[in-house]
């Protein structure tokens, strides 16, 4: 189910304000955020974010192609290291 | 056997069905084409005249993305997802389902034939 277009994209307000402030001051500091559900809007292009994945912050430089996606899509929350015994086959 | 959109040669079938042999043309579009070109959807496609064929071709060219162009478009969309390093791109790269389906069982369309792992508990053993 997609979000109602009446509402427009979900953008985390606090984060958006931070980005606007950066755009004014011209600061390039990465922004730490937990707002994984926040949609990437054109204002974010060229900004660097540190997106929390539950454990660490993933660095992400936003490009034009990423507009419309959510921040969380770029910070994987699970790490698959392979099944046990998988290494034995290699050796 | 009439020839449409390059390589496609649908034959003994009725027109609406034959048109669906073109990549990117399904039931809906096939029906729409028949309507726009003023064809009988139930007539065998071999009975189509040159005139009707060229009419279909012009409709296909102007209104729909089909065959190679469509394949390329899909490819590009997937490549974009991979390129920007998104989760969906990652799933495409690993050949796993992209839209959050379960992978504990099923997902065979994406994963391909079963690769049996020795020592893995079977369903019978787990009970």
Backbone of each chain as ProteinMPNN parsed JSONL, in Angstrom:
{"seq_chain_A": "XXXXXXXXXXXXXXXXXXXXXXXXXXXXXXXXXXXXXXXXXXXXXXXXXXXXXXXXXXXXXXXXXXXXXXXXXXXXXXXXXXXXXXXXXXX", "coords_chain_A": {"N_chain_A": [[0.858, -1.192, 0.0], [0.652, 2.096, -0.944], [1.569, 5.376, 0.175], [-0.849, 7.911, 0.753], [-1.224, 10.358, -1.744], [-2.193, 12.759, -1.177], [-1.242, 13.53, 1.267], [1.407, 14.0, 0.783], [5.029, 13.507, 0.633], [6.609, 11.801, 3.401], [8.512, 13.639, 5.504], [10.941, 14.023, 7.866], [10.527, 16.432, 10.265], [12.314, 17.776, 12.001], [14.753, 16.995, 10.992], [14.621, 18.052, 8.453], [14.616, 20.763, 9.029], [17.166, 21.025, 10.014], [18.653, 20.465, 7.735], [17.942, 22.631, 6.123], [19.022, 24.709, 7.575], [21.703, 24.113, 7.283], [21.94, 24.46, 4.553], [21.703, 27.181, 4.411], [23.879, 28.14, 5.919], [25.9, 26.9, 4.611], [27.361, 24.835, 5.554], [29.069, 21.687, 5.636], [28.886, 19.598, 7.237], [28.348, 16.212, 8.269], [25.069, 14.942, 8.943], [23.822, 13.461, 11.743], [21.381, 10.989, 12.105], [18.325, 9.382, 13.124], [16.149, 9.064, 11.697], [14.983, 7.011, 9.783], [12.78, 6.522, 8.276], [12.312, 8.717, 6.84], [11.643, 10.423, 3.843], [13.769, 11.039, 1.056], [14.238, 14.204, -0.088], [14.477, 16.707, -2.732], [15.918, 18.82, -1.562], [17.837, 17.615, -0.048], [19.939, 16.858, -1.604], [23.387, 16.501, -2.157], [24.02, 16.715, 0.474], [25.471, 15.213, 3.391], [24.661, 12.358, 5.241], [24.412, 10.67, 8.385], [23.247, 7.704, 8.919], [21.393, 5.908, 11.2], [21.525, 2.446, 11.95], [20.54, 0.939, 13.9], [22.658, 0.117, 15.264], [25.156, 1.145, 14.34], [26.234, 4.217, 12.676], [25.575, 4.771, 9.33], [27.341, 6.216, 6.712], [26.154, 8.451, 4.29], [26.191, 9.926, 1.195], [24.096, 12.045, -0.406], [22.733, 11.721, -3.613], [21.292, 12.814, -6.748], [19.822, 10.714, -7.85], [18.773, 9.402, -5.692], [16.561, 10.592, -4.706], [13.276, 10.413, -3.476], [13.492, 7.93, -2.418], [13.724, 6.238, 0.81], [15.576, 7.227, 3.713], [16.382, 5.083, 5.274], [16.71, 2.983, 3.502], [19.279, 2.942, 2.761], [20.885, 2.125, 4.755], [21.635, -0.767, 5.821], [20.063, -3.084, 8.056], [20.535, -5.628, 8.792], [23.006, -8.152, 8.982], [24.376, -10.596, 7.015], [26.345, -13.28, 7.475], [26.813, -15.669, 6.344], [26.085, -19.215, 6.33], [26.659, -21.654, 8.971], [29.372, -23.918, 8.618], [29.634, -23.415, 6.022], [32.103, -22.496, 5.271], [33.722, -24.659, 5.301], [33.353, -26.046, 2.965], [34.635, -24.487, 1.137], [37.342, -24.776, 1.698]], "CA_chain_A": [[0.0, 0.0, 0.0], [1.456, 3.309, -0.982], [1.074, 6.484, 0.968], [-1.767, 8.816, 0.057], [-0.491, 11.485, -2.322], [-2.757, 13.962, -0.556], [-0.389, 13.904, 2.397], [2.754, 14.332, 0.356], [6.023, 12.588, 1.187], [6.949, 11.963, 4.809], [9.837, 14.189, 5.749], [11.142, 14.301, 9.284], [10.584, 17.893, 10.349], [13.555, 18.219, 12.657], [15.854, 16.754, 10.059], [14.461, 19.0, 7.36], [15.063, 22.067, 9.524], [18.631, 20.962, 10.095], [19.182, 20.552, 6.374], [17.755, 24.004, 5.66], [20.002, 25.52, 8.273], [22.989, 23.839, 6.628], [21.92, 25.077, 3.226], [21.926, 28.61, 4.59], [25.236, 28.419, 6.392], [26.865, 26.291, 3.706], [28.159, 23.842, 6.263], [29.045, 20.377, 4.975], [28.958, 18.619, 8.326], [27.359, 15.126, 8.168], [23.991, 15.029, 9.923], [23.465, 12.185, 12.353], [19.93, 10.88, 12.208], [17.652, 8.096, 13.336], [14.894, 9.139, 10.934], [15.151, 6.138, 8.619], [11.545, 6.517, 7.492], [12.204, 10.006, 6.172], [11.866, 10.41, 2.397], [14.805, 11.949, 0.579], [13.654, 15.227, -0.948], [15.537, 17.377, -3.5], [16.743, 19.694, -0.713], [18.887, 16.819, 0.599], [21.01, 16.532, -2.555], [24.677, 17.102, -1.845], [24.247, 16.662, 1.925], [25.922, 13.921, 3.889], [23.915, 11.946, 6.422], [24.86, 9.495, 9.11], [21.963, 7.067, 9.196], [21.495, 4.851, 12.202], [20.937, 1.172, 11.514], [20.255, 0.215, 15.13], [23.924, -0.139, 15.929], [26.14, 2.165, 13.961], [25.741, 5.191, 11.707], [26.117, 4.599, 7.989], [27.53, 7.487, 6.031], [25.525, 8.467, 2.977], [26.193, 11.184, 0.452], [22.859, 11.962, -1.203], [22.795, 12.168, -5.004], [19.996, 13.092, -7.354], [19.125, 9.45, -8.086], [18.225, 8.838, -4.456], [15.335, 11.308, -4.346], [12.079, 9.56, -3.508], [13.724, 6.766, -1.558], [13.798, 6.573, 2.225], [16.954, 7.199, 4.209], [16.675, 3.763, 5.804], [17.055, 2.039, 2.447], [20.713, 2.987, 2.499], [21.613, 1.686, 5.941], [21.104, -2.096, 6.093], [19.961, -3.386, 9.484], [20.913, -7.007, 9.063], [24.227, -8.561, 8.319], [24.393, -12.037, 6.807], [27.747, -13.666, 7.366], [26.881, -17.016, 5.792], [25.665, -20.272, 7.236], [27.743, -22.412, 9.572], [29.788, -25.028, 7.781], [29.81, -22.952, 4.644], [33.515, -22.271, 5.002], [34.368, -25.965, 5.137], [33.256, -26.412, 1.554], [35.606, -23.687, 0.393], [38.698, -25.245, 1.97]], "C_chain_A": [[0.88, 1.223, 0.0], [0.782, 4.419, -0.193], [0.176, 7.377, 0.119], [-1.013, 10.029, -0.477], [-1.016, 12.815, -1.763], [-1.831, 14.474, 0.545], [0.981, 14.396, 1.964], [3.748, 13.4, 1.004], [6.256, 12.845, 2.67], [8.378, 12.465, 4.937], [9.928, 14.542, 7.222], [11.396, 15.791, 9.47], [11.896, 18.404, 10.922], [14.738, 18.117, 11.703], [15.819, 17.777, 8.933], [14.954, 20.386, 7.78], [16.585, 22.122, 9.591], [19.263, 21.141, 8.725], [19.086, 21.977, 5.863], [18.779, 24.948, 6.283], [21.376, 25.352, 7.624], [23.053, 24.506, 5.269], [22.167, 26.577, 3.313], [23.374, 28.901, 4.944], [26.3, 27.836, 5.476], [27.757, 25.27, 4.371], [28.004, 22.465, 5.63], [29.098, 19.238, 5.987], [27.951, 17.484, 8.1], [26.313, 15.244, 9.275], [23.669, 13.643, 10.438], [21.958, 12.098, 12.477], [19.466, 9.454, 12.453], [16.401, 8.0, 12.463], [14.994, 8.34, 9.643], [13.941, 6.177, 7.699], [11.382, 7.798, 6.68], [12.524, 9.892, 4.682], [12.968, 11.401, 2.031], [14.171, 12.931, -0.41], [14.789, 15.998, -1.64], [16.447, 18.272, -2.663], [17.931, 18.945, -0.103], [20.093, 16.576, -0.308], [22.296, 17.262, -2.172], [24.98, 17.15, -0.362], [24.791, 15.28, 2.284], [25.15, 13.606, 5.162], [24.621, 10.782, 7.089], [23.583, 8.803, 9.566], [22.141, 5.89, 10.133], [20.857, 3.568, 11.682], [20.571, 0.319, 12.726], [21.516, -0.021, 15.926], [24.938, 0.952, 15.621], [25.496, 3.157, 12.989], [26.407, 4.951, 10.356], [26.202, 5.954, 7.312], [26.876, 7.412, 4.65], [25.593, 9.866, 2.389], [25.028, 11.114, -0.53], [23.083, 12.522, -2.61], [21.378, 12.286, -5.554], [19.16, 11.821, -7.513], [18.367, 8.956, -6.857], [16.922, 9.525, -4.038], [14.129, 10.387, -4.488], [12.242, 8.298, -2.707], [13.723, 7.22, -0.1], [15.249, 6.471, 2.675], [17.347, 5.786, 4.646], [17.089, 2.747, 4.757], [18.557, 1.948, 2.235], [21.552, 2.606, 3.712], [21.07, 0.331, 6.369], [21.135, -2.434, 7.581], [20.391, -4.798, 9.816], [22.207, -7.317, 8.343], [24.234, -10.076, 8.219], [25.83, -12.452, 6.547], [27.906, -15.044, 6.752], [26.46, -18.04, 6.818], [26.868, -20.993, 7.808], [28.085, -23.595, 8.665], [30.017, -24.622, 6.339], [31.27, -22.827, 4.269], [34.248, -23.566, 4.71], [34.421, -26.374, 3.665], [34.333, -25.712, 0.737], [37.001, -24.288, 0.504], [39.036, -26.564, 1.268]], "O_chain_A": [[1.757, 1.367, 0.852], [-0.422, 4.388, 0.062], [0.412, 7.57, -1.074], [-0.249, 10.658, 0.254], [-0.361, 13.851, -1.869], [-1.662, 15.679, 0.731], [1.642, 15.129, 2.699], [3.369, 12.58, 1.84], [6.116, 13.974, 3.139], [9.327, 11.796, 4.528], [9.091, 15.271, 7.753], [12.344, 16.348, 8.915], [12.503, 19.338, 10.398], [15.587, 19.004, 11.617], [16.853, 18.299, 8.515], [15.612, 21.089, 7.013], [17.203, 23.135, 9.264], [20.254, 21.853, 8.56], [20.021, 22.485, 5.245], [19.32, 25.842, 5.632], [22.113, 26.32, 7.441], [24.086, 25.05, 4.877], [22.76, 27.174, 2.414], [24.013, 29.778, 4.361], [27.466, 28.224, 5.547], [28.788, 24.881, 3.822], [26.927, 22.12, 5.144], [29.322, 18.079, 5.638], [26.798, 17.762, 7.769], [26.635, 15.604, 10.407], [23.291, 12.756, 9.673], [21.322, 13.056, 12.916], [20.105, 8.478, 12.058], [15.689, 6.996, 12.482], [15.079, 8.905, 8.553], [14.046, 5.905, 6.503], [10.423, 7.941, 5.922], [13.554, 9.333, 4.304], [13.078, 12.471, 2.63], [13.635, 12.527, -1.442], [15.933, 15.949, -1.188], [17.613, 18.466, -3.006], [18.913, 19.562, 0.309], [21.145, 16.14, 0.159], [22.297, 18.463, -1.903], [26.065, 17.574, 0.037], [24.584, 14.308, 1.557], [24.999, 14.452, 6.042], [25.333, 10.012, 6.445], [22.917, 9.265, 10.492], [22.943, 4.99, 9.881], [19.795, 3.592, 11.059], [20.322, -0.88, 12.596], [21.461, -0.322, 17.119], [25.495, 1.587, 16.515], [24.366, 2.963, 12.539], [27.633, 4.929, 10.246], [25.253, 6.738, 7.337], [27.032, 6.423, 3.934], [25.132, 10.842, 2.98], [24.981, 10.229, -1.384], [23.558, 13.645, -2.777], [20.404, 11.906, -4.904], [17.942, 11.844, -7.333], [17.422, 8.177, -6.979], [16.257, 9.072, -3.107], [13.981, 9.678, -5.483], [11.256, 7.654, -2.347], [13.721, 8.416, 0.194], [16.044, 5.73, 2.099], [18.475, 5.344, 4.427], [17.746, 1.757, 5.078], [19.053, 1.008, 1.614], [22.775, 2.745, 3.702], [20.15, 0.263, 7.185], [22.097, -2.118, 8.281], [20.59, -5.134, 10.983], [22.471, -6.818, 7.249], [24.109, -10.766, 9.23], [26.451, -12.051, 5.563], [29.027, -15.543, 6.648], [26.473, -17.778, 8.021], [27.957, -20.963, 7.234], [27.211, -24.189, 8.033], [30.533, -25.4, 5.536], [31.646, -23.022, 3.113], [35.244, -23.592, 3.987], [35.395, -26.963, 3.195], [34.869, -26.266, -0.222], [37.753, -24.311, -0.47], [40.147, -27.073, 1.411]]}, "seq_chain_B": "XXXXXXXXXXXXXXXXXXXXXXXXXXXXXXXXXXXXXXXXXXXXXXXXXXXXXXXXXXXXXXXXXXXXXXXXXXXXXXXXXXXXXXXXXXXXXXXXXXXXXXXXXXXXXXXXXXXXXXXXXXXXXXX", "coords_chain_B": {"N_chain_B": [[2.098, -16.444, -41.577], [2.055, -13.558, -39.744], [4.193, -10.699, -39.212], [5.389, -8.791, -36.573], [6.565, -5.901, -34.837], [9.359, -6.403, -35.135], [10.744, -9.24, -34.241], [8.581, -10.831, -33.6], [6.319, -13.425, -34.291], [3.359, -14.182, -34.219], [0.808, -16.651, -34.73], [-1.504, -18.965, -35.643], [-3.437, -18.094, -33.933], [-6.192, -16.265, -32.339], [-6.545, -12.742, -32.839], [-6.351, -11.022, -30.481], [-5.046, -12.692, -28.686], [-2.751, -13.46, -30.059], [-1.352, -11.079, -30.253], [-0.376, -10.813, -27.723], [1.943, -12.169, -27.645], [3.947, -10.478, -28.04], [6.528, -8.944, -26.248], [5.664, -7.094, -23.505], [3.128, -6.577, -24.198], [0.045, -7.185, -22.957], [-3.084, -8.64, -21.883], [-4.786, -6.419, -21.585], [-3.601, -4.319, -23.123], [-3.53, -5.526, -25.632], [-6.219, -5.765, -26.208], [-6.927, -3.064, -26.275], [-5.452, -2.23, -28.512], [-6.698, -3.611, -30.602], [-9.155, -2.361, -30.535], [-8.468, 0.314, -31.124], [-7.363, 0.059, -33.651], [-9.478, -0.826, -34.999], [-10.048, -3.567, -35.37], [-11.238, -6.968, -35.65], [-11.227, -8.64, -32.736], [-11.449, -11.355, -32.479], [-10.763, -12.563, -34.826], [-8.572, -14.701, -36.724], [-5.06, -14.232, -36.561], [-3.552, -14.565, -38.821], [-5.14, -13.741, -40.806], [-4.953, -11.062, -40.961], [-4.614, -8.049, -42.786], [-2.08, -6.38, -44.818], [-2.362, -3.654, -44.474], [-3.716, -3.482, -42.021], [-1.8, -4.56, -40.385], [0.286, -2.684, -40.549], [-0.965, -0.614, -39.358], [-1.281, -1.526, -36.737], [1.415, -1.673, -36.07], [2.12, 1.032, -36.136], [0.609, 2.003, -34.025], [1.724, 0.595, -31.89], [4.329, 1.604, -31.957], [3.951, 4.305, -31.394], [2.566, 4.506, -28.986], [3.262, 2.633, -27.017], [5.759, 1.09, -24.926], [7.756, -1.431, -25.906], [9.165, -4.795, -26.246], [12.653, -4.878, -26.957], [13.24, -2.283, -26.14], [11.675, -1.995, -23.868], [12.758, -4.008, -22.275], [15.293, -2.975, -21.911], [14.671, -0.694, -20.489], [13.682, -1.736, -18.07], [15.964, -3.028, -17.19], [17.622, -0.828, -16.796], [16.328, 0.45, -14.696], [16.721, -1.372, -12.64], [19.484, -1.35, -12.562], [19.92, 1.204, -11.664], [18.974, 1.095, -9.044], [20.855, -0.638, -7.972], [23.106, 0.858, -8.302], [22.85, 3.139, -6.635], [23.117, 2.024, -4.241], [21.015, 1.055, -2.665], [18.699, -0.737, -0.512], [16.97, -2.325, -1.999], [18.434, -2.601, -4.349], [20.504, -4.138, -3.422], [19.217, -6.547, -2.869], [18.514, -7.303, -5.425], [21.047, -7.749, -6.433], [21.871, -9.934, -4.946], [20.145, -11.817, -5.825], [17.765, -12.349, -4.51], [14.348, -12.19, -3.182], [12.818, -8.998, -3.66], [10.843, -7.499, -2.53], [10.323, -7.818, 0.222], [9.384, -10.404, 0.795], [9.077, -13.649, 2.414], [11.964, -15.7, 3.029], [12.649, -17.954, 4.24], [11.246, -20.246, 3.584], [10.048, -21.183, 0.327], [10.183, -18.616, -2.236], [11.363, -19.517, -4.522], [11.333, -18.762, -7.161], [13.032, -16.582, -7.387], [15.346, -17.559, -6.18], [16.037, -19.834, -7.547], [16.613, -23.341, -8.463], [16.457, -25.745, -5.73], [19.176, -25.944, -3.442], [20.504, -28.459, -1.881], [21.541, -28.746, 1.461], [23.9, -30.519, 3.274], [23.273, -32.079, 6.385], [21.485, -30.249, 7.278], [18.533, -29.597, 9.085], [15.613, -31.391, 8.317], [12.112, -30.897, 7.528], [10.66, -32.974, 8.621], [12.331, -33.956, 10.683], [12.255, -31.864, 12.485], [9.885, -31.98, 13.847]], "CA_chain_B": [[2.461, -15.889, -40.27], [2.388, -12.131, -39.801], [5.371, -10.281, -38.457], [5.145, -7.524, -35.897], [7.546, -5.427, -33.857], [10.651, -7.065, -35.275], [10.9, -10.686, -34.295], [7.439, -11.607, -33.158], [5.537, -14.046, -35.346], [2.217, -14.927, -33.714], [0.275, -17.329, -35.908], [-2.843, -19.518, -35.837], [-4.326, -17.721, -32.834], [-7.004, -15.083, -32.554], [-5.693, -11.551, -32.796], [-6.043, -10.542, -29.127], [-4.086, -13.593, -28.049], [-1.498, -13.419, -30.815], [-0.645, -9.832, -29.935], [0.247, -10.925, -26.415], [3.262, -12.778, -27.782], [4.919, -9.384, -28.025], [6.95, -8.602, -24.893], [5.154, -5.784, -23.115], [1.715, -6.487, -24.552], [-0.764, -8.148, -22.23], [-4.495, -8.716, -22.254], [-5.37, -5.084, -21.67], [-3.072, -3.565, -24.254], [-3.956, -6.21, -26.857], [-7.613, -5.38, -26.437], [-6.923, -1.65, -26.665], [-4.942, -2.104, -29.873], [-7.763, -4.066, -31.5], [-10.174, -1.317, -30.574], [-7.95, 1.502, -31.796], [-7.128, -0.212, -35.063], [-10.744, -1.247, -35.583], [-9.949, -4.96, -35.811], [-12.041, -7.963, -34.945], [-10.278, -9.323, -31.849], [-11.612, -12.81, -32.551], [-10.282, -13.09, -36.112], [-7.222, -15.286, -36.681], [-4.114, -13.166, -36.879], [-3.014, -14.741, -40.18], [-6.049, -13.09, -41.745], [-4.716, -9.622, -40.935], [-4.071, -7.516, -44.035], [-0.892, -5.537, -44.684], [-2.835, -2.37, -43.965], [-4.004, -3.606, -40.589], [-0.523, -4.796, -39.699], [1.035, -1.428, -40.431], [-1.708, 0.191, -38.399], [-0.884, -2.037, -35.423], [2.805, -1.261, -35.839], [2.208, 2.463, -35.824], [0.067, 2.175, -32.674], [2.737, 0.076, -30.965], [5.469, 2.51, -31.933], [3.675, 5.631, -30.854], [1.933, 4.568, -27.678], [3.716, 1.682, -25.999], [7.161, 0.674, -24.861], [7.714, -2.892, -26.028], [10.345, -5.571, -26.649], [13.998, -4.511, -26.518], [13.233, -0.999, -25.435], [11.11, -2.245, -22.545], [13.753, -4.777, -21.513], [16.365, -2.054, -21.546], [14.147, 0.209, -19.464], [13.649, -2.485, -16.811], [17.366, -3.216, -16.824], [18.148, 0.439, -16.295], [15.744, 0.712, -13.383], [17.403, -2.244, -11.684], [20.872, -0.871, -12.454], [19.904, 2.424, -10.852], [18.836, 0.676, -7.647], [22.144, -1.192, -7.559], [24.09, 1.928, -8.346], [22.761, 4.058, -5.502], [23.398, 1.282, -3.016], [19.822, 0.92, -1.841], [18.398, -2.094, -0.072], [16.379, -3.06, -3.122], [19.528, -2.935, -5.251], [21.24, -5.215, -2.77], [18.434, -7.769, -3.052], [18.673, -7.667, -6.831], [22.4, -8.251, -6.608], [21.987, -11.252, -4.333], [19.185, -12.719, -6.43], [16.737, -12.684, -3.531], [13.157, -11.381, -3.384], [13.104, -7.59, -3.43], [9.74, -6.789, -1.878], [10.069, -8.2, 1.603], [8.786, -11.717, 0.98], [9.852, -14.536, 3.263], [12.928, -16.503, 2.304], [12.897, -19.188, 4.993], [10.77, -21.213, 2.609], [9.587, -20.593, -0.948], [11.086, -17.696, -2.94], [12.129, -20.327, -5.478], [11.44, -18.068, -8.446], [14.236, -15.76, -7.362], [16.535, -18.289, -5.729], [16.363, -20.922, -8.46], [16.419, -24.687, -7.921], [16.941, -25.979, -4.37], [20.526, -26.483, -3.259], [20.401, -29.184, -0.623], [22.711, -28.618, 2.328], [24.044, -31.704, 4.117], [23.227, -31.819, 7.814], [20.424, -29.307, 7.61], [17.359, -30.298, 9.586], [14.468, -31.415, 7.416], [10.843, -30.589, 8.189], [10.287, -34.173, 9.374], [13.144, -34.043, 11.899], [11.952, -30.782, 13.41], [8.689, -32.299, 14.636]], "C_chain_B": [[2.842, -14.433, -40.36], [3.562, -11.795, -38.904], [5.126, -8.912, -37.863], [6.296, -7.184, -34.966], [8.856, -6.214, -33.926], [10.563, -8.563, -35.359], [9.622, -11.487, -34.062], [6.592, -12.129, -34.305], [4.397, -14.85, -34.744], [1.405, -15.461, -34.884], [-1.188, -17.675, -35.959], [-3.86, -19.019, -34.822], [-5.171, -16.507, -33.171], [-6.187, -13.846, -32.219], [-5.343, -11.094, -31.383], [-4.999, -11.397, -28.434], [-2.729, -13.491, -28.731], [-0.68, -12.182, -30.459], [0.112, -9.945, -28.619], [1.584, -11.657, -26.46], [4.356, -11.727, -27.868], [5.237, -9.044, -26.579], [6.454, -7.199, -24.559], [3.706, -5.574, -23.517], [0.956, -7.592, -23.822], [-2.205, -8.08, -22.688], [-5.086, -7.327, -22.5], [-4.913, -4.346, -22.917], [-3.511, -4.187, -25.574], [-5.381, -5.808, -27.222], [-7.688, -3.933, -26.925], [-6.481, -1.47, -28.112], [-6.027, -2.484, -30.876], [-8.828, -2.993, -31.647], [-9.699, -0.128, -31.397], [-7.773, 1.292, -33.281], [-8.405, -0.671, -35.76], [-10.724, -2.665, -36.116], [-10.967, -5.81, -35.067], [-11.092, -8.753, -34.057], [-10.345, -10.84, -31.964], [-11.103, -13.412, -33.855], [-8.887, -13.665, -35.958], [-6.218, -14.243, -37.178], [-3.514, -13.334, -38.269], [-3.888, -14.051, -41.211], [-5.869, -11.579, -41.774], [-4.115, -9.17, -42.264], [-2.847, -6.662, -43.752], [-1.243, -4.202, -44.035], [-3.026, -2.411, -42.455], [-2.712, -3.785, -39.804], [0.238, -3.489, -39.501], [0.346, -0.498, -39.428], [-1.322, -0.218, -36.962], [0.525, -1.56, -35.08], [2.889, 0.205, -35.437], [1.649, 2.739, -34.423], [1.101, 1.746, -31.64], [3.876, 1.073, -30.81], [5.157, 3.79, -31.177], [3.226, 5.6, -29.399], [2.533, 3.666, -26.606], [5.217, 1.457, -26.072], [7.166, -0.844, -24.877], [9.091, -3.469, -26.331], [11.662, -5.021, -26.108], [14.027, -3.234, -25.697], [12.716, -1.166, -24.007], [12.107, -2.987, -21.669], [14.862, -3.868, -21.029], [15.919, -1.141, -20.392], [14.15, -0.478, -18.094], [15.06, -2.66, -16.271], [17.948, -1.959, -16.187], [17.614, 0.75, -14.903], [16.441, -0.116, -12.31], [18.83, -1.742, -11.46], [20.95, 0.372, -11.577], [19.832, 2.06, -9.368], [20.158, 0.134, -7.116], [23.153, -0.079, -7.379], [24.049, 2.806, -7.096], [22.937, 3.334, -4.173], [22.203, 1.147, -2.105], [19.591, -0.541, -1.475], [17.837, -2.917, -1.208], [17.453, -3.476, -4.126], [20.324, -4.118, -4.734], [20.538, -6.544, -2.992], [18.518, -8.246, -4.497], [20.034, -8.32, -7.05], [22.533, -9.67, -6.08], [21.028, -12.255, -4.941], [18.133, -13.203, -5.453], [15.508, -11.814, -3.77], [13.374, -9.942, -2.919], [12.045, -6.939, -2.54], [9.356, -7.362, -0.525], [9.402, -9.541, 1.799], [9.661, -12.573, 1.882], [10.836, -15.347, 2.406], [13.269, -17.776, 3.048], [12.425, -20.378, 4.163], [10.342, -20.448, 1.364], [10.62, -19.649, -1.546], [11.9, -18.421, -3.992], [12.282, -19.628, -6.821], [12.724, -17.258, -8.501], [15.487, -16.595, -7.079], [16.944, -19.411, -6.667], [16.18, -22.265, -7.79], [17.044, -24.854, -6.545], [18.37, -26.497, -4.373], [20.509, -27.151, -1.897], [21.693, -29.071, 0.168], [22.763, -29.829, 3.244], [23.979, -31.297, 5.584], [22.162, -30.824, 8.218], [19.165, -30.086, 8.001], [16.227, -30.25, 8.568], [13.21, -31.114, 8.224], [10.435, -31.757, 9.085], [11.032, -34.227, 10.711], [12.738, -33.026, 12.94], [10.742, -31.096, 14.288], [8.978, -33.241, 15.788]], "O_chain_B": [[3.847, -14.094, -40.985], [3.876, -12.521, -37.96], [4.709, -7.986, -38.558], [6.922, -8.069, -34.382], [9.392, -6.637, -32.901], [10.33, -9.112, -36.437], [9.593, -12.694, -34.303], [6.194, -11.369, -35.187], [4.448, -16.08, -34.75], [1.315, -14.805, -35.922], [-2.028, -16.831, -36.269], [-5.011, -19.454, -34.832], [-4.914, -15.806, -34.15], [-5.255, -13.9, -31.416], [-4.18, -10.806, -31.098], [-4.166, -10.889, -27.683], [-1.69, -13.443, -28.072], [0.546, -12.245, -30.377], [1.116, -9.263, -28.412], [2.278, -11.759, -25.448], [5.542, -12.042, -27.782], [4.328, -8.873, -25.767], [6.785, -6.234, -25.248], [3.117, -4.533, -23.224], [1.195, -8.779, -24.044], [-2.509, -7.532, -23.748], [-5.787, -7.096, -23.485], [-5.726, -3.816, -23.673], [-3.828, -3.473, -26.526], [-5.698, -5.548, -28.383], [-8.417, -3.62, -27.867], [-7.053, -0.668, -28.851], [-6.253, -1.785, -31.864], [-9.336, -2.747, -32.741], [-10.423, 0.378, -32.255], [-7.994, 2.201, -34.082], [-8.412, -0.88, -36.973], [-11.295, -2.953, -37.168], [-11.481, -5.433, -34.014], [-10.232, -9.47, -34.569], [-9.4, -11.534, -31.588], [-11.018, -14.634, -33.983], [-8.099, -13.173, -35.15], [-6.503, -13.476, -38.097], [-3.019, -12.366, -38.846], [-3.461, -13.799, -42.338], [-6.555, -10.887, -42.527], [-3.219, -9.82, -42.803], [-2.597, -6.267, -42.614], [-0.525, -3.697, -43.172], [-2.58, -1.531, -41.719], [-2.547, -3.241, -38.712], [0.768, -3.223, -38.422], [0.994, 0.296, -38.747], [-1.075, 0.628, -36.103], [0.796, -1.108, -33.967], [3.627, 0.573, -34.522], [2.156, 3.608, -33.715], [1.328, 2.435, -30.645], [4.332, 1.355, -29.702], [5.984, 4.298, -30.42], [3.471, 6.549, -28.654], [2.337, 3.906, -25.415], [5.848, 1.608, -27.118], [6.639, -1.478, -23.962], [10.042, -2.747, -26.629], [11.766, -4.732, -24.916], [14.742, -3.125, -24.701], [13.237, -0.568, -23.066], [12.291, -2.663, -20.496], [15.317, -3.969, -19.89], [16.676, -0.862, -19.463], [14.56, 0.109, -17.093], [15.326, -2.472, -15.083], [18.662, -2.017, -15.186], [18.341, 1.246, -14.041], [16.716, 0.372, -11.214], [19.322, -1.709, -10.332], [21.917, 0.569, -10.842], [20.537, 2.639, -8.541], [20.541, 0.4, -5.977], [23.944, -0.073, -6.435], [25.094, 3.174, -6.56], [22.909, 3.955, -3.11], [22.36, 1.127, -0.884], [20.198, -1.45, -2.042], [18.191, -4.085, -1.365], [17.393, -4.569, -4.688], [20.759, -4.982, -5.497], [21.185, -7.554, -3.271], [18.584, -9.446, -4.76], [20.152, -9.316, -7.763], [23.212, -10.506, -6.675], [21.088, -13.438, -4.605], [17.659, -14.335, -5.552], [15.594, -10.81, -4.478], [14.033, -9.701, -1.907], [12.32, -5.941, -1.873], [8.177, -7.384, -0.172], [8.89, -9.804, 2.888], [10.835, -12.271, 2.094], [10.582, -15.636, 1.236], [14.066, -18.587, 2.578], [13.119, -21.389, 4.056], [10.286, -19.218, 1.362], [11.82, -19.866, -1.375], [13.006, -17.994, -4.325], [13.25, -19.871, -7.542], [13.421, -17.24, -9.516], [16.546, -16.366, -7.662], [18.074, -19.894, -6.598], [15.655, -22.341, -6.68], [18.033, -24.198, -6.221], [18.739, -27.356, -5.174], [20.5, -26.472, -0.87], [22.787, -29.267, -0.362], [21.782, -30.138, 3.92], [24.561, -30.286, 5.978], [21.964, -30.586, 9.409], [18.786, -31.069, 7.364], [15.92, -29.19, 8.022], [13.244, -31.082, 9.454], [9.922, -31.548, 10.184], [10.432, -34.511, 11.748], [12.857, -33.278, 14.139], [10.6, -30.522, 15.368], [8.069, -33.597, 16.537]]}, "name": "protein", "num_of_chains": 2, "seq": "XXXXXXXXXXXXXXXXXXXXXXXXXXXXXXXXXXXXXXXXXXXXXXXXXXXXXXXXXXXXXXXXXXXXXXXXXXXXXXXXXXXXXXXXXXXXXXXXXXXXXXXXXXXXXXXXXXXXXXXXXXXXXXXXXXXXXXXXXXXXXXXXXXXXXXXXXXXXXXXXXXXXXXXXXXXXXXXXXXXXXXXXXXXXXXXXXXXXXXXXXXXXXXXXXXXXXXXXXX"}
